[in-house]
Amino acid sequence: MNETEKEEVGKVAGGVAGALSGARIGSMIPVPVLGTFLGAVAGGVVGSEVGKRVGKAFINAGNAFVSTMKDDEPVSS
């Protein structure tokens, strides 16, 4: 998986998580549908930008962890 693909995965995951949490927060606005919609849009934008940066780090950390667990050689001290 190259760096662009990692950014895209993080962007999508962050956008979805941001939209869901933004919709939840936006539903506190007393206008029935408008608050939820605006919260979801704002949360999606912020979440996708954060996800682009953070997602790559999570994927790299996961790959490092898995490759460490696959290593058959004992650790020498």
Contacts in CASP RR format, 6 or more apart in sequence:
PFRMAT RR
TARGET T0000
AUTHOR 0000-0000-0000
METHOD contacts of the structure
MODEL  1
MNETEKEEVGKVAGGVAGALSGARIGSMIPVPVLGTFLGAVAGGVVGSEV
GKRVGKAFINAGNAFVSTMKDDEPVSS
1 59 0 8 1.000
3 56 0 8 1.000
6 55 0 8 1.000
6 56 0 8 1.000
6 59 0 8 1.000
6 60 0 8 1.000
7 52 0 8 1.000
7 55 0 8 1.000
7 56 0 8 1.000
9 55 0 8 1.000
9 59 0 8 1.000
10 48 0 8 1.000
10 51 0 8 1.000
10 52 0 8 1.000
10 54 0 8 1.000
10 55 0 8 1.000
10 56 0 8 1.000
10 58 0 8 1.000
10 59 0 8 1.000
11 48 0 8 1.000
11 49 0 8 1.000
11 51 0 8 1.000
11 52 0 8 1.000
12 48 0 8 1.000
13 51 0 8 1.000
13 55 0 8 1.000
14 44 0 8 1.000
14 47 0 8 1.000
14 48 0 8 1.000
14 50 0 8 1.000
14 51 0 8 1.000
14 54 0 8 1.000
14 55 0 8 1.000
15 43 0 8 1.000
15 44 0 8 1.000
15 45 0 8 1.000
15 47 0 8 1.000
15 48 0 8 1.000
15 51 0 8 1.000
16 44 0 8 1.000
17 47 0 8 1.000
18 43 0 8 1.000
18 44 0 8 1.000
18 46 0 8 1.000
18 47 0 8 1.000
18 48 0 8 1.000
19 40 0 8 1.000
19 41 0 8 1.000
19 43 0 8 1.000
19 44 0 8 1.000
19 47 0 8 1.000
20 40 0 8 1.000
21 43 0 8 1.000
22 39 0 8 1.000
22 40 0 8 1.000
22 42 0 8 1.000
22 43 0 8 1.000
22 44 0 8 1.000
23 36 0 8 1.000
23 37 0 8 1.000
23 39 0 8 1.000
23 40 0 8 1.000
23 43 0 8 1.000
25 39 0 8 1.000
26 35 0 8 1.000
26 36 0 8 1.000
26 38 0 8 1.000
26 39 0 8 1.000
26 40 0 8 1.000
27 35 0 8 1.000
27 36 0 8 1.000
29 35 0 8 1.000
29 36 0 8 1.000
29 38 0 8 1.000
29 39 0 8 1.000
END
